[in-house]
Amino acid sequence: MKLILLIVISSSLILGMEILKRKFSLSVALTRRAIHISTATVATIAPLFVTKQQLIFVCILFAGVLFAGRKHHLFSAIQSVERHTFGEIYLPLGVVVTALLFLPQNLEAFQFGIFVMAFSDALGGLIGEKFGKHSFIILGNKKTLEGSVVFFGCSLILTYLFYPIFGYQLFLIPLILTITEFCFIYGLDNLILPVLGAYLIHFLI
């Protein structure tokens, strides 16, 4: 029952945003980030109600559906972007890898890694696209200084919220994550960031 509920909730978030986009002509920049944040947030809560194996099953299922949907342009709310990216597919796969490595033994590390991907990455990307004026092209993908600053700030807040410390880790963890996000393209940051974030919290705190 809980597994079915997880599938229904995740599906509703994606399909609901797809309907809103088509009805109100919302920008992909907004709908993509809204789905990014909401589905990743569900993933952070899911281990409290479903097993590790069930979470992995659901994530692999959605990765497959989203990959198949690319061929038929079914999910314009997350796939109608100008740049070449597989970020929507790497997101659930990032959850899978992080779950395999850190659940159930270290739930907080898992949640921190997913939250970094959910909020830091999404908000940094949104601000960078909308307000970024200092841009750099890395292998055909545009990154902005403004987006990276927002990413660092969000990661700093998350680090403090999860582990209220005042040592070097408070700044080192967000810095490493920001540099990593800046370097990866094609949406690979959605696969790498949650794993790296979880590892940093696990080993440095």
Protein Blocks (a to p, Z undefined) as FASTA:
>chain_A
ZZmmmmmmmmmmmmmmmmmmmmnopafklmmmmmmmmmmmmmmmmmmmmcfklmmmmmmm
mmmmmmmmmmnopalmlmmcfbdcfklmmmmmmmmmmmmmmpcklmmlmmmmmmmmmmmm
mmmmmmmmmmocbdcdeehiacdfklmmmmmmmmmmmmmmmmccfbfklmmmmmmmmmmm
mmpgghlmmmmmmmmmmmmmmmmZZ
